[in-house]
Amino acid sequence: MSNLVPKFSPKAIIRSRSIGIVTGGLVVISGSAIALNWTFLRRVVTHPDNSITNTDWYKPLAKVKGKPSAIPVATSKSIPQDSLNKILAYAQANNSSALLVLHKGEMVLERYWRNFTPTSTSNSMSLSKTVVALLIGIAIEEGHIDSELDPVAKYIPEWSEDERKKITLQDLMYMQSGLRNEDNTYSLTSDLVQMYAGSNADAVAVNIPAIQSPGNAFDYNNANTQILGIVLERATGEKYVDYLSTRLWQPLKANDAAIWLDQPQGHPKTFCCLFATPQDWGKVGQLFINRGNVNNKQIVASAWLDKMTQPSSVESSYGYQIWLKAKTKAKPGGIDRRASQPFLAKDTFISMGHLFNESMLFPLMT
């Protein structure tokens, strides 16, 4: 499950490689020379064991401005207490930090563990992918992007001269782009480690070649989402952090959030690292339940949410940057997204972070 976002293992990398020379940012590893900068090396050496809740490690961060408003607390028992007790016991048994249950926009249950509080933030990991897809829909509604069927090369002309010119925005969102997927987190040179720990995530993503035709196979590749972030900035002419703030975060009445930049004044790591509170993720989930409407204002087109939750033709469990089901049995030779228990509601869809460390189950918030 490491390709949800890097299961980054810098200590294992260092143990498994003989580092011979470090001078001027050039590192010789097992006889091969690769160009690395000091930011990359520092991140490799100091990466925390708990990369979800150790938020102080992630620097620099860019503020995503919100307009905070608390979720109202339910005044009546809309869900049987026995059901809530089972949910609570399950979350606690699975070493959760926070559990929120919403019903009709009101907080029915809210619990925290492991020194986590209502104001604590954590690294969302791949929950941020769902946010990117929401912003793509908003950009289409605003006319910045014509359609998700547009070729990526329309916005990234660097791709217009090779096989990548065939890749559409939809291919990126469905994780069927055909781009090389180097997700080996035990290699300093892999695309995923370079995007995660490096200081130019956009350049790494843009330079990844295609190794097969788009639309043929599902391959969960973090580069797809990083490229969607580049498309958003180029299409809208706005910084990603500003577009996220004004089009989604403030309309949601969310608290100030933060996103990890690859370097000071640099590019956001849109494939992974958005830091927000549990209540704010609850508001993102409620947005789906309310068909894109917040306080009688349509934030995201309901038709776009329908598209996001339609399965890919090559992977029935995945939509536009969101999981549509988590199976209790792994598909032979396929991607492993097993749930410890089956979902009782057939219409459940889920946004998942690294190894399920961050998750939102949307039908619980009806």
N, C-alpha and C positions, 0 to 999 in steps of 0.2 A: 504493500500500500504506500510505498515511499513516494510514488509520483503524484500524490495529492499535493504535496509541496515538499521540499527537500527534507528527508530525515538526515539532517546534516551531521556528519560524524568526523569533525576535524581531527580529533585525537586518533581515530582509526586511520585517517589519511596519513597523518604524520608517522604513525607506527609502521604503516605498510609501504612507505616510500623513503628512500634514502636521499635526503636533501644535501647536496654537495656544496653549492655556491649560492650565496645571496648577496648580490651587489648591484646597486642601481636599479632594483626592481626586476632583475633577471634571475630566475630560479632554475637550477639544473636538477631535474628529478629523474633518477634511474636512467641517466644518459641522455635525456631529452631536455631541450631548453624551451621554456615558455615565458612569455612576458607577463609579469604580475606586478601590481602596485602594492604599496605599503598598506593601503586601506584593506585590500583583499587579504593580505597576509595576517593583519591584525584580527580581522573578523574570523579567519580560519582558526587562529590560535586561541582566541578568547570566547568562541561561541559557547553559550551556556547549555548545560544539559537540558534544562527546561526552557525551551524556546517559545512556549506558549504564554506563560505568565511572567517571565522575566523581561518586562517591558523596558527597563532602564538600559538594557544592552543595545537596543535599536537606536542608532544615531547615524545621521540626523533624521529628525522627523519634521514633517510639514503639517501645520494645523489645518484641519477641516472644520471650518466654522459652522456651528449649529445654532439652533434657537430652542433651548431646552424647555421641555414641558413634560411633567411626570405622567406616566400612564395611570389612569384612574383605577382605584381598587374596587373590586366588585363588592356590593353591599348585600348580595344574596348568594346562596349556594346554587350556582348554575350547573355544577358538575358534582355528582355524588361523592361524598367524602371518602368512601371506600375506594373509588377509582383514583382519587388524588393521593390517598395513602400508598397505593400500589406504584403510582408514578414516582412518588417521593422515595420510596424504598428502592426502586430500581435505580434511580439517579444516584442515590447515596452509595449503593452497593458497587456502582461503576466509577467511584472515585471522582464524582463531578465537583466542579467549583461553583456552578450556579445552575439553578433550575427555575424557569419561568413558564407558567401556563396562562395563556390569555383566552378569554371567551367573549366574543362580541366587543372587542376593544378594551376589555377591563381585565385587571390582574386578578386571577383566581388563586394563584399560588406563586410564591416567590421565596426561594431558599438559597443560602450561600454556605459554602464550606471552604476549608483550607485557606483561611485568612482572606478570602475574597469578599468584597462588599458591593453594594449597589453602584458605587462610583468607580470600582476597579475596571481597568481595561485589560484586554489580552490581545495577543496576535490572532487575528481571525483566520490566518492561513487562507485556505481556499474558499471560505465564505465570501471573500472579496471578489471572487470570480463572478458570483451572482450579481453583485453590485455593478460590475463592469457591463454585464449584459443589460441590466436595467438602464444604464446610461446610454448604451447604443440605441435602445428603443426610444429614449427621449430625444436623442440627436436626430433620429429618423423623423420623429413627429415634428421637430422644429425645422426640418428641411436641410440640415447640415449634411446628412447622408441620405441618398435616394432610397436605398433598400439594402437589406442584409444580403441580397443577391449580387450586390456590387462586387466587382473584383477588388481585392485588397490593393492591387497595383494602381488603382485609381487614386488612392491616398498615399501609397508608398511606391512611388515610381521606380525605386531601386529594384523592384520585383518585375518590372515590365519586360525585361530582356531575357528571362529564363523560364523554366517550367512553373515557377511560382505565380506567373501571370494568370494561371487558371484557378488559383485559390480565391474563394469568395469569403466575405465576412461570415456567412453562414457556416462555411467549412471550419473556420476558426472556432465559432461558438459551439459547434457540434463535436469538436475535437476530432475532425476527420480531414485535416489539412494536408496530410502526407509529408509534413515537415519532419526532418530528422529529430529524433527524441532521445537525446543523450541525458538520461536522468540518473546516471551512476553517481551517487553522492560520496563514493570513496575515491573519486578521481578529481584532482584539482582542475583538470582541463575540460570536464564535461560542461555542456551548455547550461545545465541546471545549476551547478555550483558556481559557474561564472556569473549567471544572472543574479543568483541569491547573494553571494558574497562580494561580487565585483562592484566597480564604481561606474559602469556604463551599461546598465541592463538593456537599454533600448538597442544599442549597437550590437550586443550579443544576439538579441532576438532577431533583428532585421537581417543579420548575416547568416542565419541558419538556412541551409539548403533544403530543397524538397528531395525526398528519396523515393516517393511514389506519387501516383496521381491522386488528387483530392477526391473525397467522397467514397473511397473504396473500403476504408477500414477505420474503426474507432481506435484512437491512440491518445490517451490522456497526457497532453503535453502542455506544461506551464508556459511555454513560449507563445502558444496561441493567445493566451490572455494578455500577456505583455504587449503583443502586437496590436490587439484590440485597443489597448490604452493609447498606443501611438496613433492609431487611426482617429481616436476621439480628439486628441489634441490637434492633429493636423486638419481634421474636418471642421472643427468648431472654432479654431484659432484661439482657444483658451487653454490655460493650464488645467490638467486633469483635476488637481485639488480644488480649483475654483469652480469648475463645472460640477463636480461632485457636491460641493457645498451649496451652491445656489439652486441647482436643479433637483437635488434629492435630499440632502441632509437637513437643510433648513426647512424645506416644506414638510419633512417628516417630524419636525419639532424635536430633533435629536440633540443630544449634548455635543459639545465640541469633541471631535475625534482627531486622529492623526494617521498619517501614512508614511511609511519608511521611504526615504530617498536614497538613491545609490551614492550620492555625494552631496555636499552643501550646494544648494541652488540647483540640484541635479534633477534626475527623472524619478518618478514614483515607481515602486515595484508593485504594479497593479495586479500581478498574478498571485500575490500572497498577502501583503502586510498592511492591513487596515486595522487600526486599534480603536475599539469602541466598547461601550458598556453593554452588559446583557440586555438592559431595557431597550437600548437603541437597536440591537439585533431583533428584539421582539417587535419593534415598530416596522422593521423591514419585512418581517414575516406577516404582520398585520396588513401591510400594503398589498400583498398578494391576495389575502382573504377579502379585502375591500375592493378588489378589482382595480387597483391603482388609484383609488380615491382617498384623499386625506382631508378631513374637515370640509367636505363638499367641494374640494378642488381636485381635478383630475391631474395627478402627478405623472403617472405612466399610463399610456393608452391600454385599455383592457384587452384590445386585440393583440397587443404586443405580449402581454402576460400569457395569453392563450398560445402564442407561438413559442414562448420560452418553455412551456410545459408540454409541448408536443415532442414525442420521441424522434430521435434520429432514425433514418431507415437502416442504419448499420449497427445501431446500439439502442435497444429498446429501453434501457434504463437511464438514458441521458437526454436532456433537452438542451436549451441554450444556456450553457454554463450552470446547470443545475441538475441534480440527480432526481429521477422520477420514481425510483424504488431502490431499495437495498435488499438484496436477496440473502437468504440464510445459507445458501449453498453457492460456492464459487463455480463459475462457468469454466469447464475444462479449456485450458489454453487462452482464457479470456481474462478480463480485468476483475480483480478480487475486491468487491465492495460488500462484504458480508455483514449482516446485522445479527446481533446476538439473539434477537427475537423477531418473529415475523410481524409485519404491520397488519393490524386488524382492518384499518381503513384502506380500501383499495385505491383511493385517490390521493394517498399520501405522497408528497414530494418533499425533498430534503436538500438542504444546503450543508455540505460537510467540509470540515477542515482536516488538517493533518491527522491521520489515524483516528478520525472521529473525535479528536480533542475539542473541536468546536462543531456544534451541530444545531440545526433548526429543523424541527418537524412541523410543517405548516398546518396540517389538518387539526392539530391540537389547539390552533388559534382561531377557530371558526367563530 
